[in-house]
Structures are given as C-alpha cells and as structure tokens.
C-alpha cells in the first residue's frame, strides 16, 4: 500500500527524515503519481496522534492509502 502525494508535497519531503534517521523516499508509480510508502505514512500518522509531527508535514495525515502499481522494469541489454 502507498499514499499518493502531489509533486509539490514530494518537493517538501525530499531531503527530510520521518524518524530522524530514515529519509522520505517519494517515487512514481505506474501512472506517474508521486507516492510514499505505507511505513512512511503510518509513522507520520503516529507522530500526529502524539502531537510531534512537524507542521509542514501535516498534509500527510489527510492522505489515504491505495494499492501500489509499480512501473515495469526495462531490462538492460
């Protein structure tokens, strides 16, 4: 599962950590939507419940999870 984000939200997340050690890793899915992982989403949701989520990341709490469809990998020949 993943959470779909906008390109602007992706730009906010790049270079930021969600737990002080692990960095957000937004990627694009099959439909070129920017997404974050279920782990990143739930970690931030937990911080929101205990009032420790950074204000600039509060948009994450309004996201919903959906199924992930990866881009096909093109073999290198």
Steps between C-alpha positions, in 0.01 A plus 500: 500500500606856431377856550473721192646850533531801271825609341503803732465269802777280358726805485429572869597144597824465301797520737288470816496214747185356648664350808826694530695228317302372197432739214175529309531327165218622272485303176271490198258216437376352172273802440778752580340591835744595774463266796644430845510162667253366751781502759571871447127578514429305822809634676385858436143416596629371834696822556186701425307311769766586760536861375859458379447525123670801341240757389626500141433125479144516633361441148601135541222447754236574235634246250341161449662173403453332166643203314847537352554431131873514422650611173627208294875452508664511160786253479837639392627320193 
